[in-house]
């Protein structure tokens, strides 16, 4: 979904979709809302409303996840993950911090903020851990993959 473009399939037959051998996860929404990283969204039914959002935070741009898609309604959606995804519970007492390159999706009521630990040590190659993290506060779920997906600005997707 680089550049936030969508394709539409219509008709009475079946459509088979894939993305470079990644695992396909299908979930059913029942009036809920979910936000999916644009690079990980594979398909959704026409009954699902969507809105493509560009993330304007510096951390999001450097992490490669420029576009997210807000999906809401009733129907099935499919997204991809390198390996088996992990679902993390966010509660008001327990915020969740994730690597932006591993974050796939989150509950529509959560609004992530970006935290940075960039310092002179980071630029000298002596920093430890991740330079940018997404912080989720509130009540909901975050889906991550056990893989840091680096998306190049000029790369072509396999969709």
C-alpha positions in Angstrom: 0.0 0.0 0.0 2.9 2.3 -0.6 1.5 5.7 -1.5 -1.8 4.7 0.0 -3.3 3.3 -3.2 -6.1 0.7 -3.1 -7.3 -1.9 -5.6 -10.8 -3.1 -5.9 -11.9 -6.6 -7.0 -15.5 -7.2 -8.0 -17.4 -10.2 -9.3 -18.6 -13.7 -8.3 -15.4 -15.7 -8.1 -12.7 -16.0 -5.5 -9.7 -13.7 -5.1 -6.4 -15.0 -3.7 -4.1 -12.5 -2.1 -0.5 -12.7 -0.7 2.3 -10.5 0.3 5.8 -12.0 0.0 5.0 -15.1 2.0 3.8 -13.3 5.1 1.1 -14.8 7.3 -2.4 -13.6 6.5 -4.7 -12.8 9.5 -8.4 -12.4 9.0 -10.6 -10.8 11.6 -14.3 -10.1 11.8 -15.3 -6.6 12.9 -18.7 -6.2 14.6 -19.2 -2.4 14.5 -15.7 -1.9 15.9 -12.9 0.3 14.7 -9.3 -0.7 14.1 -6.3 1.1 12.6 -3.9 -1.0 10.5 -0.5 0.0 9.2 -0.9 0.7 5.5 1.9 -1.6 4.6 0.2 -4.5 6.4 -3.4 -4.1 5.2 -4.2 -6.8 2.6 -8.0 -6.7 2.0 -11.4 -5.7 3.5 -15.0 -6.3 2.6 -17.0 -3.5 0.9 -19.2 -3.2 4.1 -16.1 -1.7 5.9 -15.7 2.0 5.8 -12.1 3.2 5.6 -10.0 6.4 5.9 -6.4 6.6 4.9 -4.4 8.8 7.3 -0.9 10.0 6.9 1.2 10.0 10.1 2.9 13.3 10.4 5.1 12.6 13.3 8.9 12.4 12.7 9.1 9.0 14.4 6.5 7.5 12.1 8.3 8.9 9.0 11.7 7.6 10.1 10.1 4.2 11.0 8.7 3.8 7.5 5.0 3.6 8.4 3.8 6.8 6.8 0.2 5.7 6.1 -2.4 4.0 8.4 -5.9 3.0 7.5 -8.7 3.5 9.9 -11.3 0.7 9.3 -14.8 0.6 10.9 -18.0 -1.3 10.6 -19.1 -4.9 10.2 -17.2 -7.3 8.0 -13.9 -9.1 7.5 -10.5 -7.5 7.1 -7.2 -9.2 6.3 -3.8 -8.0 7.3 -0.3 -9.5 7.1 2.4 -10.3 9.6 5.9 -11.7 9.5 5.4 -14.8 11.7 2.6 -15.2 14.3 1.4 -11.8 15.5 1.2 -11.0 19.2 -1.7 -9.1 20.7 -0.9 -6.8 23.7 -3.6 -5.5 26.1 -3.5 -1.8 26.9 -5.2 -0.6 30.1 -5.3 2.8 31.8 -2.9 1.4 34.4 -0.6 -0.3 31.9 0.5 1.6 28.8 2.2 -0.4 26.0 5.4 0.7 24.2 6.1 -0.8 20.8 8.7 -0.6 18.0 7.1 1.3 15.1 8.7 -1.2 12.6 6.9 -4.1 14.3 3.5 -2.5 15.0 0.8 -3.8 12.7 -2.6 -2.6 14.2 -4.4 -1.1 17.2 -7.8 -0.4 18.5 -9.5 2.6 16.9 -9.9 4.4 20.3 -6.1 4.4 20.9 -4.0 7.3 19.7 -0.3 6.5 19.8 2.3 9.1 20.6 5.9 8.8 19.6 8.7 8.8 22.1 12.3 9.3 21.1 15.5 8.7 23.0 17.8 10.2 20.4 20.8 11.8 21.9 24.5 12.4 21.0 25.2 8.7 22.0 22.6 7.5 19.4 24.4 9.4 16.6 27.8 8.1 17.7 26.5 4.5 17.6 26.6 4.0 21.3 22.9 4.2 22.1 21.1 1.1 23.1 17.6 -0.1 22.3 15.2 1.6 19.9 15.5 5.3 19.1 11.7 5.6 18.5 8.8 3.9 20.2 5.1 4.2 20.0 3.3 4.7 23.3 -0.3 3.5 23.6 -2.4 4.7 26.6 -6.0 4.0 27.4 -8.0 0.8 26.9 -7.6 -1.4 23.9 -5.4 -3.8 22.0 -2.2 -3.5 20.0 -1.0 -6.1 17.4 2.7 -6.5 16.8 4.8 -8.9 14.8 8.1 -10.5 16.0 9.9 -8.8 13.1 11.1 -5.2 12.4 9.8 -4.4 8.9 11.9 -1.7 7.3 9.9 -0.1 4.4 11.9 1.8 1.9 10.3 4.8 0.4 11.0 3.6 -3.2 10.2 -0.1 -2.7 7.4 -1.7 -4.7 4.9 -3.8 -2.9 4.0 -7.3 -4.1 0.3 -6.6 -4.2 
